[in-house]
Amino acid sequence: MTGSCWRPFEEATTLGLPGSEEGVVVRDEEHSLGARITLERAASVAPFAITCGIYGWMMHTRFFSSEAEAESQYELMKNSLSVLLEAAEHTAAIDGGRQVLMGGVEQFVGEYP
C-alpha cells in the first residue's frame, strides 16, 4: 500500500520536458488505479510545483520554495493517493468507489492545501 503500484509515467519520457506549471519535470509517476503525480523544478510561480490528479475526479497543484520540502511532500502525497485509490478499489463493487473518492478527495485537498 506504500506506492508499489506507481510507475514512471510514459516510461519516464516526460522527464526534462516542460510541465503543466511551466517548469521542468523532474519526477512523474502514474498509479495503476488511475492517478498521476508530477514534480517540477522552476515552475512559473515558485521554485517547485507538485501537480497530482485522480483521473476523472480531481486535479490539484501545490507550490514550494525548497527542494527538500517538495520531495518530502511528493512522497507523502503519493502515499496518500495510493491509500485513497486502494480504498476506492475495495468498494468498487458497491458503488464504483464513488463514495470513498468523494470524501477522500475532499480530505486529500484539505490535508495538502
ABEGO torsion letter per residue (X at the ends): XAGAABBBBGGGAABGBBBAAGBBBABBBBBAAGBBBBBBBGBAABABBBBBBBBGABBBBBBBABAAAAAAAAAAAAAAAAAAAAAAAAAAAAAGGAAAAAAAAAAAAAABX
